[in-house]
Amino acid sequence: MICFGFSGYLLPWNKLAFFATKVGTEIAGVVPVVGRPALRFLRGGDDVTGATLTRFFGFHVAVLPATATVFIAIHVLLVQLHGMHVPHKYENNYRRMKFFPNFILRDLIGWILAIGVLAALAALFPWELGEKADAFAPAPAGIKPEWYFLFMFQTLKLIPAKILGMDGEVLGIMAFNIVALLLFIVPFVDRSPENRRRRLVFNALGGLALLYIVVMTIVGYVT
């Protein structure tokens, strides 16, 4: 979802989107070894240009939806093969439902309602494109990313420029990458529901992470 948000952010091609994408891709560029190739891959060159817009449009409407569809299909297949997980104390006391058509129809109601609310918001509160991007203009004063990137933005602002002789921004970005990697490996590490101590540790770490994101988002918004 973050990739969808980041790739779609440039598509209006206004001033805020241009400079936010420029800063975001520069953050990827400071990662050691792979940073520079990643920056050129994202931008389609050394700078944010029309080629970047075309590339981000392709990511947003083709590559990412196709990738998401594959993962959703795998998820649905695994649900069909293994069933839904149910806590042990409820295993013998719940009503099963066929995935098709019963569950699909019930889920479809939620999707229709969500799309209806989204369409209503788009009609009642349309988002203007804003001022057209100008690559030669200075960045707007007090520019900030969207709310879902704000906690990262605020964290990087608070990190010192140098930590033990290393660039603080690079360390901050690497820390976010490590945390993202840990999210992927948690299901493979915490596999035993009987291990209450391990489950408590992961729950506590997850709660602290959510609290940190909320607090830093609020601080970044009001400062």
Backbone as ProteinMPNN parsed JSONL, in Angstrom:
{"seq_chain_A": "MICFGFSGYLLPWNKLAFFATKVGTEIAGVVPVVGRPALRFLRGGDDVTGATLTRFFGFHVAVLPATATVFIAIHVLLVQLHGMHVPHKYENNYRRMKFFPNFILRDLIGWILAIGVLAALAALFPWELGEKADAFAPAPAGIKPEWYFLFMFQTLKLIPAKILGMDGEVLGIMAFNIVALLLFIVPFVDRSPENRRRRLVFNALGGLALLYIVVMTIVGYVT", "coords_chain_A": {"N_chain_A": [[0.821, -1.205, 0.0], [2.004, 1.209, 0.713], [3.776, 1.486, -1.407], [1.942, 1.808, -3.506], [0.863, 4.293, -2.717], [3.154, 5.929, -2.853], [3.951, 5.726, -5.555], [1.702, 6.723, -6.824], [1.655, 9.314, -5.986], [3.076, 11.16, -7.506], [1.635, 11.442, -9.832], [-0.331, 13.564, -10.228], [1.392, 15.588, -10.979], [2.003, 18.091, -9.826], [3.367, 20.91, -7.955], [3.896, 20.203, -5.241], [3.809, 17.374, -5.359], [5.917, 16.89, -7.113], [8.272, 17.787, -5.749], [8.097, 16.28, -3.41], [8.361, 13.68, -4.418], [10.909, 13.916, -5.458], [12.446, 14.26, -3.125], [11.8, 11.85, -1.837], [12.844, 9.879, -3.574], [15.501, 10.573, -3.432], [16.085, 9.83, -0.836], [16.018, 7.056, -1.09], [18.287, 6.886, -2.626], [20.483, 7.24, -0.935], [21.071, 4.909, 0.314], [23.55, 2.554, 1.085], [25.661, 1.088, -1.46], [23.468, -0.105, -3.132], [22.001, 2.138, -3.485], [22.369, 4.263, -5.427], [21.91, 2.947, -7.996], [19.238, 2.226, -7.445], [18.0, 4.72, -7.222], [18.281, 5.732, -9.855], [16.807, 3.798, -11.172], [14.218, 4.223, -10.148], [13.715, 6.884, -10.936], [14.143, 6.809, -13.659], [16.365, 7.912, -14.724], [18.753, 10.509, -13.95], [17.44, 12.668, -12.786], [14.199, 13.932, -11.643], [11.891, 13.717, -14.033], [9.821, 13.91, -17.036], [10.085, 11.29, -17.813], [10.219, 9.993, -15.373], [7.614, 10.386, -14.466], [6.168, 8.878, -16.368], [7.199, 6.35, -15.766], [6.398, 5.984, -13.059], [3.654, 6.035, -13.42], [3.32, 3.664, -14.848], [4.165, 1.823, -12.869], [2.122, 2.287, -10.996], [-0.371, 1.671, -12.187], [-0.074, -0.755, -13.477], [2.207, -2.572, -12.834], [2.244, -2.759, -9.948], [-0.567, -3.316, -9.326], [-0.766, -5.82, -10.678], [1.132, -7.337, -9.277], [0.017, -7.25, -6.688], [-2.361, -8.629, -7.197], [-1.417, -11.218, -7.721], [-0.352, -11.923, -5.188], [-2.703, -11.785, -3.64], [-4.201, -13.788, -4.859], [-2.633, -16.036, -4.223], [-2.926, -15.951, -1.454], [-5.722, -16.389, -1.159], [-5.855, -18.949, -2.255], [-4.323, -20.405, -0.389], [-5.946, -20.092, 1.839], [-8.124, -21.588, 0.986], [-6.949, -24.111, 0.895], [-5.972, -24.599, 3.499], [-7.818, -23.521, 5.241], [-9.421, -21.065, 7.43], [-7.692, -19.54, 10.139], [-8.451, -20.32, 13.451], [-8.821, -19.496, 16.862], [-7.809, -21.855, 19.381], [-9.652, -22.364, 21.472], [-12.078, -21.889, 20.29], [-12.42, -23.702, 18.297], [-14.204, -25.859, 18.133], [-16.633, -24.666, 18.199], [-17.864, -22.963, 16.268], [-19.439, -21.667, 13.321], [-19.046, -22.961, 10.119], [-18.431, -21.609, 6.824], [-19.048, -21.644, 3.352], [-16.573, -20.698, 1.004], [-17.109, -19.853, -1.6], [-20.368, -19.614, -2.857], [-20.946, -18.073, -0.604], [-19.195, -16.63, 1.279], [-17.873, -14.93, -0.509], [-19.981, -13.346, -1.541], [-20.823, -12.046, 0.785], [-18.501, -10.633, 1.408], [-18.378, -9.034, -0.834], [-20.389, -7.188, -0.44], [-19.286, -5.496, 1.5], [-17.15, -4.411, -0.017], [-18.567, -3.014, -2.011], [-19.887, -1.09, -0.481], [-17.654, 0.311, 0.529], [-16.492, 1.309, -1.851], [-18.597, 2.913, -2.667], [-18.621, 4.886, -0.633], [-16.08, 6.004, -1.11], [-16.446, 6.993, -3.736], [-18.428, 8.894, -3.219], [-17.052, 10.7, -1.553], [-15.1, 11.561, -3.381], [-16.723, 12.891, -5.195], [-17.999, 14.872, -3.665], [-15.94, 16.198, -2.351], [-13.773, 17.053, -4.255], [-10.375, 16.593, -5.256], [-8.089, 19.029, -6.03], [-5.773, 19.553, -8.727], [-3.713, 21.345, -8.322], [-0.847, 23.624, -8.368], [1.11, 23.542, -11.304], [3.979, 21.448, -11.698], [7.3, 22.726, -11.506], [10.449, 22.277, -12.48], [12.57, 24.0, -12.123], [11.942, 25.73, -10.129], [12.208, 26.811, -6.667], [11.973, 24.627, -3.787], [8.819, 24.44, -2.081], [8.203, 26.284, 0.949], [8.355, 24.695, 4.131], [7.581, 22.149, 3.257], [6.037, 18.967, 3.397], [5.698, 15.369, 3.626], [2.977, 13.065, 2.755], [0.577, 11.875, 5.238], [1.064, 9.167, 5.824], [3.765, 8.838, 5.486], [4.793, 10.553, 7.278], [5.758, 10.016, 9.882], [8.227, 8.798, 9.402], [9.559, 10.897, 8.132], [9.642, 12.792, 10.224], [11.187, 11.405, 12.061], [13.684, 11.209, 10.746], [14.341, 13.881, 10.76], [14.982, 14.293, 13.42], [17.216, 12.771, 13.916], [20.69, 12.939, 14.552], [23.17, 14.596, 12.448], [25.6, 13.222, 12.165], [26.562, 10.047, 13.332], [28.657, 8.258, 15.208], [30.602, 8.724, 13.269], [29.24, 8.093, 10.965], [26.774, 8.773, 8.427], [23.87, 10.13, 9.683], [21.317, 10.154, 8.493], [21.445, 8.049, 6.671], [21.736, 5.886, 8.43], [19.266, 6.032, 9.736], [17.467, 5.441, 7.63], [18.311, 2.87, 6.975], [17.622, 1.626, 9.358], [14.8, 1.724, 9.254], [14.419, 0.018, 7.072], [15.356, -2.385, 8.144], [13.482, -2.824, 10.187], [11.192, -3.164, 8.603], [11.91, -5.546, 7.35], [11.92, -7.243, 9.57], [9.196, -7.377, 10.104], [8.336, -9.078, 8.098], [9.504, -11.5, 8.791], [8.45, -12.194, 11.242], [6.04, -13.897, 11.295], [7.263, -16.335, 10.704], [8.906, -16.8, 12.802], [7.409, -16.607, 15.183], [5.674, -19.075, 15.653], [4.451, -20.791, 17.373], [1.571, -21.137, 19.131], [1.356, -21.827, 21.771], [3.473, -20.75, 23.12], [3.456, -18.444, 25.226], [5.048, -16.423, 26.306], [6.761, -15.581, 24.238], [4.821, -14.699, 22.437], [3.744, -12.588, 23.917], [5.939, -10.861, 23.972], [6.213, -10.17, 21.24], [3.715, -8.956, 20.819], [3.939, -6.777, 22.561], [6.093, -5.398, 21.379], [4.941, -4.798, 18.897], [2.822, -3.131, 19.748], [4.28, -0.981, 20.855], [5.568, -0.078, 18.542], [3.387, 0.813, 16.984], [2.452, 2.858, 18.671], [4.652, 4.577, 18.606], [4.62, 5.316, 15.873], [2.17, 6.705, 15.743], [2.583, 8.829, 17.59], [4.855, 10.163, 16.488], [3.801, 10.877, 14.026], [1.825, 12.718, 14.776], [3.439, 14.669, 16.022], [5.025, 15.44, 13.809], [3.017, 16.547, 12.253], [2.065, 18.783, 13.664], [4.291, 20.375, 14.01]], "CA_chain_A": [[0.0, 0.0, 0.0], [2.921, 2.35, 0.699], [4.266, 1.596, -2.788], [0.853, 2.408, -4.275], [0.785, 5.699, -2.364], [4.33, 6.652, -3.332], [3.945, 5.787, -7.019], [0.599, 7.564, -7.277], [1.789, 10.681, -5.485], [3.63, 12.026, -8.545], [0.79, 11.479, -11.017], [-0.923, 14.887, -10.518], [2.456, 16.419, -11.543], [1.985, 19.451, -9.29], [4.602, 21.31, -7.283], [4.106, 19.408, -4.033], [4.107, 15.997, -5.752], [7.241, 16.87, -7.742], [9.35, 17.891, -4.764], [7.996, 15.141, -2.496], [8.954, 12.536, -5.108], [12.351, 14.162, -5.554], [13.026, 13.965, -1.808], [11.622, 10.429, -1.556], [13.805, 9.088, -4.349], [16.84, 10.873, -2.907], [16.246, 8.993, 0.362], [16.42, 5.726, -1.575], [19.612, 6.994, -3.209], [21.562, 7.287, 0.051], [21.335, 3.561, 0.83], [24.862, 2.102, 0.587], [25.848, 0.117, -2.545], [22.354, -0.212, -4.078], [21.246, 3.386, -3.484], [22.426, 4.986, -6.7], [21.12, 2.243, -9.021], [17.81, 2.293, -7.104], [17.531, 6.063, -7.563], [18.155, 5.821, -11.313], [15.704, 2.923, -11.575], [12.953, 4.873, -9.809], [13.537, 8.12, -11.702], [14.336, 6.631, -15.091], [17.466, 8.814, -15.065], [19.364, 11.156, -12.784], [16.536, 13.678, -12.229], [12.756, 13.706, -11.776], [11.467, 14.309, -15.304], [8.668, 13.245, -17.622], [10.341, 9.842, -17.807], [9.837, 9.518, -14.034], [6.152, 10.364, -14.437], [5.738, 7.709, -17.138], [7.586, 5.142, -15.024], [5.541, 5.863, -11.886], [2.323, 5.679, -13.905], [3.364, 2.232, -15.142], [4.168, 1.113, -11.59], [0.878, 2.481, -10.251], [-1.564, 1.095, -12.826], [0.18, -2.062, -14.077], [3.112, -3.47, -12.105], [1.784, -2.994, -8.572], [-1.821, -4.09, -9.303], [-0.518, -7.209, -11.067], [1.811, -7.992, -8.157], [-0.961, -7.417, -5.611], [-3.299, -9.669, -7.601], [-0.75, -12.504, -7.529], [-0.296, -12.217, -3.757], [-4.064, -12.039, -3.167], [-4.584, -15.113, -5.365], [-1.927, -17.018, -3.393], [-3.559, -15.922, -0.131], [-7.027, -17.056, -1.257], [-5.58, -20.365, -2.472], [-3.896, -20.991, 0.882], [-7.134, -20.16, 2.701], [-8.915, -22.732, 0.528], [-6.25, -25.354, 1.207], [-5.756, -24.789, 4.939], [-8.902, -22.966, 6.044], [-9.128, -19.884, 8.241], [-7.184, -19.838, 11.473], [-9.403, -20.069, 14.541], [-8.226, -19.801, 18.174], [-8.096, -23.223, 19.807], [-10.834, -22.472, 22.337], [-13.3, -21.747, 19.495], [-12.363, -24.623, 17.163], [-15.374, -26.746, 18.085], [-17.844, -23.9, 18.508], [-18.12, -21.891, 15.311], [-20.141, -22.121, 12.127], [-18.259, -22.836, 8.904], [-19.123, -21.005, 5.698], [-18.397, -21.874, 2.081], [-15.926, -19.496, 0.484], [-17.913, -19.437, -2.747], [-20.557, -18.169, -3.05], [-21.408, -17.4, 0.608], [-18.269, -15.634, 1.806], [-17.618, -13.953, -1.568], [-21.109, -12.413, -1.603], [-20.791, -11.219, 1.99], [-17.359, -9.727, 1.274], [-18.682, -8.101, -1.913], [-21.195, -6.102, 0.132], [-18.353, -4.548, 2.108], [-16.427, -3.707, -1.07], [-19.478, -2.067, -2.666], [-20.078, 0.032, 0.438], [-16.412, 1.084, 0.581], [-16.36, 2.034, -3.118], [-19.618, 3.959, -2.653], [-18.14, 5.981, 0.218], [-14.971, 6.643, -1.818], [-17.005, 7.763, -4.849], [-19.114, 10.059, -2.658], [-16.037, 11.663, -1.112], [-14.481, 12.139, -4.569], [-17.673, 13.806, -5.825], [-18.314, 16.001, -2.787], [-14.708, 16.919, -2.0], [-12.779, 16.728, -5.285], [-9.017, 17.049, -4.976], [-7.571, 19.804, -7.146], [-4.429, 19.165, -9.15], [-2.743, 22.277, -7.754], [0.039, 24.335, -9.277], [1.91, 22.628, -12.114], [5.364, 21.306, -11.257], [8.348, 23.454, -12.209], [11.719, 21.709, -12.015], [13.552, 25.057, -11.86], [11.479, 26.538, -9.004], [12.667, 26.296, -5.367], [10.998, 23.819, -3.053], [7.939, 25.242, -1.224], [8.597, 26.345, 2.362], [7.62, 23.815, 5.029], [7.022, 21.001, 2.539], [5.965, 17.735, 4.18], [5.081, 14.259, 2.898], [1.648, 12.692, 3.21], [0.551, 11.434, 6.635], [1.587, 7.812, 6.016], [5.23, 8.928, 5.518], [5.174, 11.655, 8.155], [6.549, 9.559, 11.03], [9.592, 8.614, 8.916], [10.086, 12.238, 7.888], [9.935, 13.416, 11.507], [12.297, 10.664, 12.665], [14.925, 11.61, 10.085], [14.656, 15.245, 11.199], [15.504, 14.282, 14.791], [18.474, 12.033, 13.976], [21.861, 13.818, 14.332], [23.788, 14.5, 11.124], [26.633, 12.204, 12.216], [26.517, 9.115, 14.453], [29.858, 7.419, 15.164], [31.275, 8.957, 12.002], [28.405, 7.698, 9.829], [25.677, 9.683, 8.109], [22.692, 9.794, 10.472], [20.174, 9.88, 7.625], [21.61, 6.7, 6.134], [21.437, 4.943, 9.511], [17.825, 6.049, 9.951], [16.819, 4.732, 6.535], [18.628, 1.45, 7.139], [16.836, 1.131, 10.493], [13.446, 1.486, 8.765], [14.461, -1.177, 6.228], [15.502, -3.551, 9.021], [12.187, -3.023, 10.839], [10.3, -3.746, 7.593], [12.313, -6.943, 7.18], [11.469, -7.987, 10.742], [7.759, -7.629, 9.966], [8.159, -10.225, 7.218], [9.965, -12.76, 9.38], [7.73, -12.493, 12.484], [5.203, -15.104, 11.216], [8.077, -17.541, 10.633], [9.561, -16.964, 14.101], [6.38, -16.811, 16.204], [4.817, -20.108, 15.074], [3.871, -21.647, 18.402], [0.587, -20.408, 19.936], [1.492, -22.169, 23.198], [4.562, -19.972, 23.709], [2.84, -17.174, 25.596], [6.065, -15.4, 26.548], [7.173, -15.033, 22.945], [3.694, -13.955, 21.89], [3.649, -11.341, 24.669], [7.03, -9.988, 23.525], [5.879, -9.635, 19.919], [2.589, -8.038, 20.981], [4.447, -5.548, 23.173], [6.879, -4.682, 20.373], [3.992, -4.249, 17.925], [2.129, -1.999, 20.367], [5.212, 0.145, 20.946], [5.788, 0.44, 17.192], [2.205, 1.596, 16.607], [2.451, 4.072, 19.482], [5.7, 5.45, 18.066], [4.149, 5.865, 14.598], [1.123, 7.694, 16.017], [3.161, 10.009, 18.244], [5.706, 10.89, 15.545], [2.934, 11.477, 13.01], [1.215, 13.92, 15.361], [4.503, 15.669, 16.192], [5.364, 15.95, 12.494], [1.906, 17.329, 11.721], [1.877, 20.055, 14.376], [5.518, 21.187, 14.015]], "C_chain_A": [[0.863, 1.266, 0.0], [3.473, 2.559, -0.704], [3.195, 2.202, -3.694], [0.781, 3.915, -4.003], [1.942, 6.494, -2.94], [4.32, 6.797, -4.847], [2.822, 6.685, -7.54], [0.735, 9.019, -6.898], [2.269, 11.638, -6.569], [2.648, 12.285, -9.678], [0.076, 12.811, -11.253], [0.077, 15.861, -11.148], [2.316, 17.887, -11.109], [3.255, 19.695, -8.485], [4.903, 20.429, -6.075], [4.499, 17.976, -4.383], [5.512, 15.893, -6.333], [8.344, 16.862, -6.694], [9.298, 16.756, -3.746], [8.611, 13.895, -3.125], [10.462, 12.696, -5.225], [13.045, 13.818, -4.233], [12.943, 12.469, -1.522], [12.61, 9.554, -2.312], [15.24, 9.363, -3.906], [17.117, 10.069, -1.636], [16.663, 7.587, -0.045], [17.852, 5.752, -2.097], [20.749, 6.995, -2.217], [21.851, 5.918, 0.66], [22.664, 3.067, 0.258], [24.742, 1.044, -0.501], [24.707, 0.17, -3.569], [21.609, 1.107, -4.242], [21.208, 4.076, -4.826], [21.694, 4.254, -7.823], [19.623, 2.285, -8.74], [17.234, 3.646, -7.472], [17.328, 6.187, -9.071], [17.015, 4.932, -11.823], [14.361, 3.589, -11.318], [12.681, 6.086, -10.698], [13.578, 7.906, -13.212], [15.446, 7.53, -15.604], [18.017, 9.427, -13.794], [18.429, 12.137, -12.088], [15.082, 13.245, -12.392], [12.276, 14.455, -13.014], [10.181, 13.634, -15.781], [8.84, 11.745, -17.683], [9.973, 9.235, -16.458], [8.318, 9.398, -13.93], [5.615, 9.141, -15.179], [6.02, 6.417, -16.38], [6.68, 4.925, -13.821], [4.113, 5.506, -12.282], [2.264, 4.183, -14.211], [3.367, 1.39, -13.879], [2.766, 1.102, -10.975], [-0.299, 1.724, -10.858], [-1.337, -0.298, -13.404], [0.989, -2.981, -13.176], [2.574, -3.788, -10.718], [0.433, -3.708, -8.516], [-1.624, -5.555, -9.686], [0.15, -7.978, -9.931], [0.842, -8.254, -7.009], [-1.95, -8.531, -5.937], [-2.704, -11.049, -7.392], [-0.731, -12.882, -6.052], [-1.681, -12.509, -3.19], [-4.531, -13.423, -3.613], [-3.909, -16.217, -4.546], [-2.572, -17.103, -2.016], [-4.896, -16.67, -0.152], [-6.842, -18.561, -1.449], [-5.179, -21.053, -1.169], [-5.062, -21.084, 1.867], [-7.994, -21.351, 2.308], [-8.268, -24.062, 0.925], [-6.199, -25.636, 2.703], [-6.907, -24.3, 5.808], [-8.461, -21.747, 6.825], [-8.622, -20.313, 9.607], [-8.22, -19.437, 12.523], [-8.698, -20.372, 15.858], [-8.7, -21.158, 18.691], [-9.379, -23.33, 20.623], [-12.145, -22.345, 21.565], [-13.377, -22.785, 18.365], [-13.615, -25.486, 17.027], [-16.695, -25.999, 18.273], [-18.005, -22.708, 17.563], [-18.697, -22.486, 14.037], [-19.274, -21.895, 10.895], [-19.108, -22.266, 7.766], [-18.347, -21.308, 4.42], [-17.806, -20.579, 1.545], [-16.698, -18.946, -0.711], [-19.195, -20.258, -2.782], [-20.793, -17.387, -1.753], [-20.465, -16.284, 1.058], [-17.991, -14.54, 0.777], [-18.729, -12.911, -1.618], [-21.121, -11.491, -0.381], [-19.655, -10.197, 1.904], [-17.642, -8.657, 0.218], [-19.524, -6.933, -1.409], [-20.288, -5.042, 0.761], [-17.592, -3.744, 1.075], [-17.321, -2.668, -1.753], [-19.712, -0.851, -1.779], [-18.831, 0.925, 0.483], [-16.226, 1.911, -0.691], [-17.392, 3.16, -3.199], [-19.202, 5.153, -1.816], [-17.017, 6.735, -0.476], [-15.474, 7.508, -2.965], [-17.715, 9.021, -4.35], [-18.123, 11.124, -2.205], [-15.375, 12.339, -2.311], [-15.401, 13.144, -5.246], [-17.924, 15.053, -4.981], [-17.082, 16.841, -2.445], [-13.617, 16.596, -3.02], [-11.424, 17.349, -4.957], [-8.469, 17.771, -6.198], [-6.147, 19.374, -7.479], [-3.363, 20.091, -8.573], [-1.868, 22.909, -8.82], [0.957, 23.357, -9.998], [3.369, 22.622, -11.654], [6.309, 22.1, -12.15], [9.688, 22.996, -11.657], [12.74, 22.767, -11.639], [13.137, 25.951, -10.681], [12.025, 25.973, -7.696], [11.573, 25.489, -4.682], [10.123, 24.714, -2.173], [8.389, 25.194, 0.233], [7.724, 25.408, 3.197], [7.003, 22.61, 4.361], [7.103, 19.748, 3.408], [5.354, 16.636, 3.331], [3.656, 14.02, 3.391], [1.729, 12.01, 4.57], [1.18, 10.062, 6.829], [3.112, 7.765, 5.931], [5.72, 9.907, 6.576], [6.024, 11.203, 9.333], [7.999, 9.293, 10.629], [10.281, 9.963, 8.722], [10.502, 12.902, 9.198], [11.101, 12.714, 12.198], [13.631, 11.094, 12.064], [15.319, 13.041, 10.466], [15.332, 15.257, 12.562], [16.845, 13.566, 14.908], [19.637, 12.999, 13.739], [22.488, 13.58, 12.968], [24.846, 13.405, 11.076], [26.477, 11.365, 13.479], [27.694, 8.156, 14.293], [30.555, 7.507, 13.808], [30.474, 8.581, 10.781], [27.274, 8.685, 9.644], [24.419, 9.245, 8.844], [21.485, 9.457, 9.623], [20.243, 8.473, 7.059], [21.264, 5.661, 7.194], [19.933, 4.873, 9.777], [17.08, 5.266, 8.884], [17.071, 3.237, 6.635], [17.835, 0.843, 8.291], [15.396, 0.839, 10.066], [13.394, 0.232, 7.889], [14.561, -2.449, 7.067], [14.182, -3.865, 9.721], [11.193, -3.65, 9.855], [10.622, -5.218, 7.36], [11.837, -7.795, 8.349], [9.977, -8.297, 10.673], [7.492, -8.862, 9.105], [8.522, -11.535, 7.903], [9.239, -13.119, 10.674], [6.855, -13.74, 12.366], [6.002, -16.402, 11.173], [8.783, -17.829, 11.958], [8.541, -17.311, 15.179], [5.344, -17.796, 15.672], [4.106, -20.96, 16.115], [2.875, -20.865, 19.246], [0.698, -20.712, 21.425], [2.573, -21.355, 23.893], [4.046, -18.572, 24.043], [3.856, -16.075, 25.808], [6.5, -14.757, 25.236], [6.055, -14.208, 22.328], [3.54, -12.617, 22.589], [4.725, -10.349, 24.231], [6.696, -9.355, 22.182], [4.703, -8.658, 19.997], [3.036, -6.705, 21.569], [5.248, -4.725, 22.171], [5.969, -4.059, 19.319], [3.243, -3.043, 18.466], [3.015, -0.768, 20.474], [5.469, 0.763, 19.574], [4.611, 1.29, 16.732], [2.136, 2.906, 17.382], [3.48, 5.073, 18.958], [5.244, 6.104, 16.763], [3.111, 6.957, 14.827], [1.712, 8.964, 16.599], [3.988, 10.826, 17.263], [4.899, 11.52, 14.424], [2.295, 12.757, 13.532], [2.248, 15.027, 15.525], [4.888, 16.274, 14.849], [4.276, 16.829, 11.906], [1.823, 18.717, 12.368], [3.127, 20.93, 14.367], [5.86, 21.676, 12.612]], "O_chain_A": [[0.511, 2.267, -0.624], [3.621, 3.699, -1.143], [3.509, 3.022, -4.557], [0.656, 4.715, -4.931], [1.751, 7.596, -3.454], [4.641, 7.863, -5.372], [2.973, 7.332, -8.576], [0.017, 9.871, -7.423], [1.905, 12.814, -6.554], [2.81, 13.256, -10.418], [-0.114, 13.172, -12.415], [-0.322, 16.842, -11.774], [2.489, 18.803, -11.914], [4.104, 18.813, -8.348], [6.03, 19.965, -5.904], [5.416, 17.42, -3.779], [6.22, 14.919, -6.078], [9.247, 16.026, -6.744], [10.341, 16.311, -3.266], [9.306, 13.137, -2.448], [11.206, 11.723, -5.105], [14.091, 13.169, -4.22], [13.901, 11.879, -1.022], [13.151, 8.598, -1.757], [16.097, 8.484, -3.995], [18.255, 9.672, -1.388], [17.548, 6.992, 0.569], [18.557, 4.746, -2.018], [21.894, 6.77, -2.611], [22.789, 5.783, 1.446], [22.876, 3.157, -0.951], [23.838, 0.209, -0.473], [24.945, 0.458, -4.742], [20.682, 1.195, -5.048], [20.137, 4.436, -5.315], [20.92, 4.882, -8.545], [18.819, 2.368, -9.669], [16.113, 3.73, -7.975], [16.3, 6.699, -9.512], [16.34, 5.278, -12.792], [13.465, 3.533, -12.16], [11.556, 6.29, -11.154], [13.09, 8.749, -13.964], [15.471, 7.874, -16.786], [17.778, 8.926, -12.695], [18.611, 12.412, -10.902], [14.766, 12.333, -13.156], [12.259, 15.686, -13.034], [9.54, 12.889, -15.039], [7.862, 11.001, -17.613], [9.477, 8.11, -16.391], [7.801, 8.429, -13.375], [4.721, 8.451, -14.689], [5.192, 5.507, -16.351], [6.236, 3.802, -13.58], [3.436, 4.764, -11.571], [1.286, 3.513, -13.878], [2.675, 0.375, -13.799], [2.284, 0.073, -10.503], [-1.134, 1.192, -10.128], [-2.298, -0.966, -13.786], [0.516, -4.051, -12.793], [2.458, -4.956, -10.349], [0.287, -4.637, -7.723], [-2.241, -6.438, -9.09], [-0.21, -9.121, -9.648], [0.838, -9.338, -6.426], [-2.337, -9.295, -5.052], [-3.398, -11.96, -6.939], [-1.05, -14.016, -5.694], [-1.823, -13.392, -2.344], [-5.173, -14.145, -2.85], [-4.542, -17.219, -4.214], [-2.745, -18.193, -1.472], [-5.169, -17.485, 0.729], [-7.585, -19.357, -0.874], [-5.642, -22.156, -0.878], [-5.155, -22.041, 2.636], [-8.532, -22.047, 3.169], [-8.964, -25.022, 1.251], [-6.363, -26.779, 3.128], [-6.967, -24.631, 6.992], [-7.273, -21.429, 6.881], [-9.066, -21.319, 10.162], [-8.786, -18.345, 12.472], [-8.036, -21.404, 15.969], [-9.843, -21.557, 18.467], [-10.121, -24.301, 20.473], [-13.21, -22.651, 22.102], [-14.307, -22.745, 17.559], [-14.032, -25.803, 15.914], [-17.742, -26.613, 18.479], [-18.25, -21.585, 18.003], [-18.472, -23.654, 13.719], [-18.817, -20.778, 10.648], [-20.329, -22.417, 7.744], [-17.118, -21.236, 4.411], [-18.424, -19.516, 1.612], [-16.915, -17.74, -0.825], [-19.129, -21.487, -2.741], [-20.837, -16.158, -1.788], [-20.88, -15.133, 1.2], [-17.884, -13.366, 1.129], [-18.45, -11.717, -1.727], [-21.398, -10.297, -0.502], [-19.824, -9.038, 2.283], [-17.203, -7.514, 0.352], [-19.386, -5.812, -1.899], [-20.497, -3.843, 0.576], [-17.396, -2.54, 1.243], [-16.869, -1.559, -2.041], [-19.733, 0.282, -2.26], [-18.942, 2.151, 0.475], [-15.845, 3.079, -0.621], [-17.105, 4.232, -3.731], [-19.397, 6.3, -2.221], [-16.987, 7.966, -0.446], [-14.995, 8.626, -3.157], [-17.624, 10.08, -4.969], [-18.33, 12.313, -2.447], [-15.113, 13.541, -2.278], [-14.934, 14.135, -5.808], [-18.045, 16.156, -5.514], [-17.182, 18.056, -2.271], [-12.636, 15.933, -2.682], [-11.337, 18.469, -4.454], [-8.391, 17.191, -7.281], [-5.412, 18.893, -6.616], [-2.228, 19.666, -8.358], [-2.111, 22.754, -10.017], [1.515, 22.45, -9.38], [3.918, 23.656, -11.272], [6.15, 22.146, -13.37], [10.028, 23.286, -10.51], [13.686, 22.472, -10.908], [13.897, 26.832, -10.279], [12.282, 24.772, -7.613], [10.389, 25.658, -4.972], [10.634, 25.66, -1.573], [8.9, 24.173, 0.694], [6.512, 25.334, 2.999], [5.996, 22.09, 4.843], [8.112, 19.501, 4.069], [4.579, 16.918, 2.417], [3.187, 14.681, 4.318], [2.809, 11.614, 5.009], [1.772, 9.802, 7.876], [3.703, 6.741, 6.273], [6.926, 10.075, 6.754], [6.927, 11.929, 9.749], [8.909, 9.534, 11.422], [11.439, 10.143, 9.102], [11.575, 13.501, 9.285], [11.917, 13.366, 12.85], [14.599, 11.317, 12.792], [16.505, 13.37, 10.49], [16.16, 16.125, 12.838], [17.544, 13.739, 15.907], [19.575, 13.805, 12.811], [22.357, 12.498, 12.397], [24.983, 12.726, 10.059], [26.282, 11.905, 14.568], [27.728, 7.347, 13.366], [31.033, 6.508, 13.271], [30.961, 8.727, 9.66], [26.862, 9.356, 10.59], [23.947, 8.123, 8.658], [20.704, 8.574, 9.978], [19.229, 7.78, 6.974], [20.585, 4.676, 6.906], [19.387, 3.796, 10.013], [16.16, 4.509, 9.197], [16.169, 2.43, 6.41], [17.421, -0.314, 8.22], [14.828, -0.177, 10.467], [12.431, -0.532, 7.958], [13.937, -3.462, 6.752], [13.802, -5.03, 9.839], [10.441, -4.554, 10.219], [9.72, -6.039, 7.195], [11.403, -8.931, 8.157], [9.539, -9.353, 11.128], [6.539, -9.602, 9.35], [7.914, -12.568, 7.627], [9.389, -14.237, 11.165], [6.909, -14.587, 13.257], [5.494, -17.455, 11.558], [9.205, -18.958, 12.211], [8.776, -18.201, 15.996], [4.25, -17.39, 15.28], [3.245, -21.769, 15.768], [3.289, -19.999, 20.016], [0.197, -19.952, 22.254], [2.594, -21.275, 25.121], [4.181, -17.641, 23.25], [3.572, -14.911, 25.526], [6.594, -13.534, 25.138], [6.303, -13.144, 21.762], [3.24, -11.613, 21.943], [4.468, -9.149, 24.128], [6.869, -8.15, 21.998], [4.702, -7.638, 19.307], [2.584, -5.642, 21.144], [5.108, -3.503, 22.113], [6.193, -2.926, 18.895], [3.043, -2.055, 17.759], [2.57, 0.351, 20.219], [5.576, 1.983, 19.451], [4.803, 2.363, 16.159], [1.8, 3.946, 16.816], [3.207, 6.27, 18.877], [5.451, 7.301, 16.562], [3.158, 8.009, 14.188], [1.379, 10.062, 16.153], [3.848, 12.048, 17.203], [5.265, 12.582, 13.919], [2.229, 13.76, 12.822], [1.977, 16.186, 15.21], [5.061, 17.489, 14.747], [4.565, 17.754, 11.147], [1.542, 19.705, 11.69], [3.04, 22.116, 14.685], [6.858, 22.372, 12.427]]}, "name": "protein", "num_of_chains": 1, "seq": "MICFGFSGYLLPWNKLAFFATKVGTEIAGVVPVVGRPALRFLRGGDDVTGATLTRFFGFHVAVLPATATVFIAIHVLLVQLHGMHVPHKYENNYRRMKFFPNFILRDLIGWILAIGVLAALAALFPWELGEKADAFAPAPAGIKPEWYFLFMFQTLKLIPAKILGMDGEVLGIMAFNIVALLLFIVPFVDRSPENRRRRLVFNALGGLALLYIVVMTIVGYVT"}
